[in-house]
Amino acid sequence: MFPLLLFGQENYYMSDTTTSVGKNLIDQGIYLNQKLCSIKSKTGITEFKPTEVQEYGFKDGRIYVSKPISYGDSVKQFFILRLVTGNTNLFLFYDKKGKRFFLNRDNSPLLEIPSFPNKKLEHFRNFLSDFTSDCQEVHEASRLVSRNVKSFSKFIRQYNTCDNRYFPHFRYGVLLGLELTKLISLSSYDNVFFRRFNFNYDPGYSLGAFIDGPIMVSDFSVHLEAAFSIHHFLFNYNENNTDYDFSGDLSAIQVPLLIRYTIPAKKVRPFINAGIVETINLKNDYSIYSATIGESVIEIDKVNELSRFDDYHFGYCAGAGIELKRNYRQSLFFELRISKLHGISGSKTVNLSNINFTTGINF
């Protein structure tokens, strides 16, 4: 018998009496692969039926195993794709109605996952909860697993090792944040009064929602947010006995699209993320006033209205934070994020720099 490691590196097939490695197996697609093991040689193509070969595998890791399964009104032998190997094996078979999953332990007969009425996910999860009841560490994961190849395979792997780490799943939630925003005047900006102000980070507030979906059921996910924020800016400087006041109102919708990595810990899960962000400025009003102190009066004039504040800003952002588990589905999270935003008019506009302190809950 050749080592299993070698099987994973080369095409192979096994019968009752022989094992052959390094053959030129023909990948004919999932449906034909279930019926025949086809081998190409110099003399032509040799085909083996499931009754002639126990299993065969491609060097990319796919392994088809010969098993009898119910098909129509009878039982027939097919090559079914083994998705997970371990104390519990998971198999996949495609027919005209779609995917059929099978489980078995050791050399026990195959157990087909029932096709539940209306394909309700709740019944599927209850079935898996009962099947894996000997390992309570995966009970929470059984309430989150989906009936697809990636999710189901990951669940069975965790069950085989009785691992209760975080199980990736689709999430959504709400967020509330404190947002510090700084206006950045570029040297090319043509308003001389604006460039004289010493802008600091000004506090504002944000409220929004998010969705988070795992990438290939891994610890990486795509994280999308939409948050509404409000700011009121007020700055002052004095020159030649004249006070200059900057007043501005900014209301915006920010839409960050991030790639997030979360450490799959049990209770406290640190995470980092980075990506792009677009800001749509709904209210974008700024003015500069001058107040000149005379002998008996104070004259107040509007120097000008600023028209070079773009309605759209694009940029990048990065952040880090932690998630605190509440139950199998919910967790609280806290994050610090930094964003740099640039107006679409290029060097003749005003840029933004944001520091966000965000908290929220996902469901």
C-alpha positions in Angstrom: 0.0 0.0 0.0 1.4 3.4 -1.0 1.5 6.1 1.7 -1.6 8.3 1.8 0.7 11.4 1.4 1.7 10.1 -2.0 -2.0 9.7 -3.0 -2.5 13.3 -2.2 0.3 14.3 -4.6 -0.5 12.0 -7.5 -3.5 10.6 -9.4 -4.3 7.1 -8.2 -6.9 4.3 -8.2 -7.4 1.3 -6.0 -9.1 -2.1 -6.6 -9.5 -5.1 -4.4 -6.1 -6.4 -5.5 -4.0 -3.5 -6.9 -3.1 0.1 -6.2 -1.9 2.2 -9.1 -0.3 5.7 -8.7 0.6 8.3 -11.3 -1.9 7.4 -13.9 -3.4 9.9 -16.2 -6.9 10.1 -14.8 -9.5 12.0 -17.0 -11.6 14.5 -15.2 -15.0 14.3 -16.9 -17.0 16.5 -14.6 -18.9 15.7 -11.4 -21.7 13.7 -13.1 -19.5 11.4 -15.3 -16.9 11.1 -12.5 -19.6 9.5 -10.4 -20.2 6.8 -13.0 -16.7 5.9 -14.4 -13.1 6.1 -13.5 -11.4 6.9 -16.8 -7.7 6.5 -17.5 -5.9 7.7 -20.6 -2.8 5.8 -21.8 -0.8 5.5 -25.0 -3.1 2.7 -26.2 -6.4 4.5 -25.5 -8.8 5.1 -22.7 -9.7 2.5 -20.1 -12.9 2.9 -18.1 -13.6 1.2 -14.7 -17.1 1.0 -13.2 -17.8 1.5 -9.4 -18.0 -2.3 -9.1 -14.5 -2.7 -10.4 -12.6 0.0 -8.5 -12.8 0.8 -4.8 -11.8 4.5 -5.0 -9.7 6.9 -7.2 -8.3 10.3 -6.6 -7.0 13.3 -8.4 -3.7 15.0 -7.4 -5.7 18.1 -6.4 -7.1 16.2 -3.5 -10.5 15.1 -4.8 -11.3 11.5 -3.9 -14.2 9.4 -5.3 -15.2 6.3 -3.3 -17.3 3.4 -4.6 -20.5 3.1 -2.5 -24.0 1.7 -2.9 -26.7 4.3 -2.6 -30.4 4.5 -3.2 -31.1 5.8 -6.7 -34.7 5.9 -7.8 -36.5 2.8 -6.8 -33.3 0.7 -6.4 -29.8 0.6 -4.9 -26.9 1.3 -7.3 -23.1 1.6 -7.0 -21.6 5.0 -7.7 -18.4 6.9 -7.1 -19.3 9.5 -4.6 -17.0 12.4 -3.7 -15.5 12.3 -0.2 -15.4 15.8 1.2 -14.1 15.0 4.7 -12.0 12.1 6.0 -11.8 11.2 9.7 -13.8 9.5 12.5 -16.8 10.7 10.6 -16.6 10.9 6.8 -18.7 13.2 4.7 -19.7 12.4 1.1 -21.4 14.3 -1.7 -23.4 12.9 -4.6 -25.2 14.9 -7.4 -28.4 13.8 -9.1 -31.0 15.5 -11.1 -32.6 17.0 -7.9 -29.3 18.5 -6.7 -26.8 17.7 -3.9 -27.1 14.7 -1.6 -24.9 14.4 1.5 -24.0 11.2 3.2 -22.2 10.5 6.5 -20.6 7.4 7.9 -18.4 6.4 10.9 -15.7 3.8 10.5 -17.1 1.1 8.2 -20.7 1.7 9.1 -23.3 2.0 6.3 -23.9 5.4 4.7 -26.4 7.7 6.4 -28.0 10.1 4.0 -28.9 13.6 5.3 -32.7 13.7 4.8 -34.3 16.1 2.3 -36.4 18.1 4.7 -39.7 19.7 3.7 -39.3 23.0 2.0 -35.5 22.5 2.6 -35.8 24.2 6.0 -32.4 25.0 7.4 -33.7 24.6 11.0 -34.5 20.9 10.4 -31.1 20.3 8.9 -29.4 21.9 11.9 -31.5 20.0 14.4 -30.5 16.7 12.6 -26.8 17.6 12.9 -27.3 18.6 16.5 -28.7 15.1 17.3 -26.0 13.4 15.2 -23.2 15.1 16.9 -24.7 15.0 20.4 -21.7 13.0 21.7 -19.5 16.2 21.3 -21.2 19.2 23.0 -18.3 21.4 21.9 -19.9 21.7 18.4 -23.5 22.2 19.6 -23.3 26.0 18.9 -21.7 25.4 15.5 -24.6 23.1 14.6 -27.0 26.0 14.9 -24.9 28.1 12.5 -23.9 25.6 9.8 -25.4 25.9 6.3 -26.3 23.2 3.8 -23.5 23.8 1.4 -20.2 22.1 0.7 -17.9 24.5 2.4 -19.9 25.1 5.5 -20.9 21.5 6.0 -17.4 20.3 5.5 -15.9 22.7 8.0 -18.5 21.6 10.6 -17.7 17.9 10.2 -14.0 18.7 10.5 -14.6 20.5 13.8 -16.8 17.7 15.0 -14.0 15.1 14.2 -11.7 17.1 16.5 -14.4 18.1 18.9 -13.4 21.7 18.5 -15.6 24.5 19.9 -13.8 27.4 18.2 -15.8 30.2 16.4 -17.7 28.9 13.4 -17.8 31.4 10.5 -21.3 32.4 9.4 -23.1 35.3 7.8 -23.8 38.2 10.3 -25.5 41.6 10.4 -25.8 44.2 13.0 -25.9 47.9 14.1 -23.2 50.2 15.2 -22.8 53.5 17.1 -19.6 55.5 16.9 -17.7 58.6 17.9 -16.0 60.1 14.9 -13.2 62.6 15.0 -12.8 64.4 11.7 -10.1 66.8 10.6 -10.3 69.1 7.5 -7.1 69.1 5.6 -6.3 72.1 3.5 -4.0 71.4 0.6 -1.3 73.9 -0.4 -2.9 74.2 -3.8 -6.3 75.2 -2.3 -7.0 78.8 -3.5 -8.8 80.2 -0.4 -6.2 82.1 1.5 -8.4 82.6 4.6 -9.2 78.9 4.8 -5.5 78.0 4.8 -4.9 80.2 7.9 -7.1 78.1 10.2 -5.5 75.6 12.4 -7.9 72.7 12.1 -8.0 70.1 14.8 -9.9 66.8 15.0 -13.5 67.7 15.7 -15.9 65.2 17.3 -19.1 64.0 15.7 -21.4 61.0 15.9 -22.3 58.1 13.6 -25.0 55.5 13.5 -25.2 52.7 11.0 -25.6 49.0 10.1 -23.3 46.4 8.6 -23.3 42.9 7.1 -20.4 40.5 7.4 -19.9 37.3 5.3 -17.1 34.8 5.6 -14.9 34.1 2.6 -15.0 30.4 1.8 -16.0 29.7 5.4 -12.7 30.9 6.6 -11.5 33.4 9.3 -11.5 36.1 6.6 -14.7 37.9 5.8 -16.1 40.7 3.6 -17.4 43.5 5.8 -19.7 46.2 4.4 -21.0 49.1 6.4 -23.3 52.1 5.9 -23.2 54.8 8.6 -24.7 58.3 8.9 -22.6 60.9 10.6 -23.1 64.5 11.7 -20.4 67.2 12.4 -20.5 70.9 13.2 -17.1 72.7 12.9 -16.3 76.0 14.6 -12.7 77.4 14.5 -11.3 80.8 15.1 -8.1 82.9 14.6 -7.2 86.6 15.1 -5.2 88.8 12.7 -4.7 92.6 12.8 -7.5 93.1 15.4 -9.9 91.1 13.3 -11.4 87.8 14.3 -12.0 85.2 11.6 -14.5 82.4 12.4 -15.0 79.3 10.4 -18.4 77.6 10.6 -19.3 74.4 8.9 -21.9 71.6 8.9 -21.2 68.2 7.5 -23.7 65.4 7.3 -22.6 62.3 5.4 -23.1 58.6 4.6 -20.0 56.6 4.8 -19.8 53.2 3.0 -16.6 51.2 3.9 -15.9 47.9 2.1 -13.4 45.9 4.1 -11.6 42.6 4.3 -11.6 41.5 7.9 -9.5 38.8 9.7 -10.8 37.5 13.0 -8.9 35.2 15.3 -11.2 32.3 15.9 -11.0 32.3 19.7 -13.8 31.1 22.0 -14.8 34.2 23.9 -12.7 37.2 23.0 -11.8 37.5 19.3 -9.4 40.2 18.2 -9.7 41.3 14.6 -8.1 43.6 12.0 -9.6 45.0 8.8 -8.7 47.2 5.9 -10.3 48.4 2.7 -11.8 51.3 0.8 -14.4 53.8 1.8 -16.7 56.2 0.0 -18.4 59.2 1.6 -21.5 60.8 0.3 -21.9 64.3 1.7 -25.5 65.1 2.2 -25.0 68.5 3.9 -21.8 70.3 3.0 -22.1 74.0 4.1 -19.1 76.1 5.1 -18.5 79.8 5.6 -15.9 82.2 7.0 -16.9 85.3 8.9 -14.8 88.3 10.0 -15.5 90.4 13.1 -13.7 93.8 13.3 -13.7 95.6 16.6 -14.0 99.3 16.2 -14.2 102.1 18.8 -17.9 101.6 19.5 -19.1 98.8 17.2 -18.2 95.3 16.0 -18.6 94.8 12.3 -19.4 91.2 11.2 -19.1 90.3 7.6 -19.2 87.0 5.6 -15.9 86.8 3.9 -17.1 84.1 1.5 -18.9 80.8 1.2 -16.6 77.9 0.4 -17.5 76.1 -2.7 -14.6 73.7 -3.1 -15.9 71.0 -0.7 -16.7 68.0 -2.8 -20.0 66.1 -2.3 -18.1 62.8 -2.7 -14.9 61.6 -1.1 -13.0 58.4 -1.7 -10.2 56.9 0.3 -8.9 54.0 2.3 -9.2 52.9 5.9 -7.8 50.4 8.4 -8.7 49.4 11.9 -8.5 46.8 14.7 -10.7 45.8 17.5 -12.2 42.9 19.6 -15.4 40.9 19.6 -16.9 39.8 22.9 -19.1 36.7 22.6 -22.6 37.0 24.2 -24.1 33.8 22.9 -23.8 31.4 20.0 -24.8 34.1 17.5 -24.5 37.5 19.1 -21.3 39.4 20.1 -20.4 42.9 21.0 -17.5 44.6 19.2 -15.3 47.6 19.8 -13.1 49.0 17.1 -10.6 51.9 16.4 -10.4 52.8 12.7 -8.5 55.4 10.8 -9.7 56.7 7.4 -8.1 59.0 4.8 -10.5 60.6 2.3 -9.8 62.6 -0.9 -12.2 64.7 -2.8 -12.9 63.8 -6.4 -11.7 67.2 -7.6 -8.1 66.3 -6.8 -5.7 68.9 -5.5 -8.1 71.8 -5.6 -10.4 70.6 -2.9 -10.3 69.8 0.9 -9.5 66.3 2.1 -10.7 64.6 5.3 -9.0 62.5 8.0 -11.2 60.4 10.3 -10.6 58.6 13.5 -13.5 56.4 14.5 -14.3 54.7 17.9 -17.1 52.3 17.2 -19.2 49.9 19.2 -22.0 47.6 18.0 -23.7 44.3 18.2 -24.1 41.7 15.6 -27.0 39.2 15.2 
